[in-house]
Amino acid sequence: MGYKVVVAGATGNVGREMLNILAEREFPVDEIVALASRRSLGTEVSFGDRTLKTQDLDTFDFTGWDMALFAIGSDATKIYAPKAAKAGCVVIDNSSLYRYDPDVPLIVPEVNADAVMGYAKKNIIANPNCSTAQMVVALKPLHDRARIKRVVVSTYQSVSGAGKEGMDELWDQTKAVYNPTDSQPPRKFTKQIAFNVIPHIDVFLEDGQTKEEWKMVAETKKILDPKIKVTATCVRVPVFVGHSEAINIEFEDHLDEAEARDILRESPGIMVIDKRENGGYVTPVECVGDYATFISRIRQDPTIDNGINLWCVSDNLRKGAALNAVQIAEVLGQRVLKKG
């Protein structure tokens, strides 16, 4: 006996990836439905070797369904998540709407799977921001060993984090660079993204941070430890898929790079590829389609007493979004619903 599963937003990048990963990981599905907005009604999406036709999110009755994976953005989630939750269907939401709600657990299964038991307050579980998810997977085992005081992170985030429009803009502008008659001014981004980097993701806040940077701070504290100080600079780069992060970590206790490397090698969800030679590290191109969070360039920071630098790369559509949501569904099934 398996689960009755809903995927809402099934025609988007993340929704399609959710369906792919549910099939790849052989999630125990008894019945599955793909939902989309009315304008995408009837669009066909793949689930393993099956083809599903999308149904109308607006008229769908969630009664009798076990869980719903939402990839529909905050505005739509505000309307439909309470409906699903009230009908007894547990919502696993990929938007930012519920991440900071104290009654909604924010979960990365490798880090705080036990928090799933808090789902019952609202029947909703939040999926973190893509850049936070991969970072806390790397931080958790090191924090357990030496207690992290402070994290300084610079991100190199791919355009797929901005959805299909972001990917299309990079593609169109790249072609236009070689065809001067085909002007492609910025639409999704604030400046040209092709052959450029933009130190601006989401809106600016009063203190000069962007919302993306604030999210990394707030979510790391909620998922891992409220005492950790985090400062972030988030940058959009001309890469289609895969987020990269340069992370500087200051610990309370001494941790040498060799032990850090050994700890990370043994930690769930992490693949360490760290050779001090040409190509002995992972770049976004190599991480696409993979489940792992890749760690490279592990080294001591000689400018502080207890410091480590590392490079962290992950497929943002997978670990940063769809994979993490499916992993939450697996934890929910194993620990709470206990059907599959």
Secondary structure, DSSP 8 states (H G I E B T S, - for coil): --EEEEEETTTSHHHHHHHHHHHHTT--EEEEEEEE-GGGTT-EEEETTEEEE-EEGGG---TT--EEEE-SHHHHHHHHHHHHHHTT-EEEE-SSTTTT-TTS-B--HHHHGGGGGGGGGTTEEE---HHHHHHHHHHHHHHHHH-EEEEEEEEEE-GGGGHHHHHHHHHHHHHHHT-TTS----SSSSS--TT--BS--S-B-TTS-BHHHHHHHHHHHHHT-TT-EEEEEEEE-S-SS-EEEEEEEEESS---HHHHHHHHHTSTTEEE---SSTT-S--HHHHTT--SEEEEEEEE-TTSTTEEEEEEEE-TTIIIIIHHHHHHHHHHIIIII---
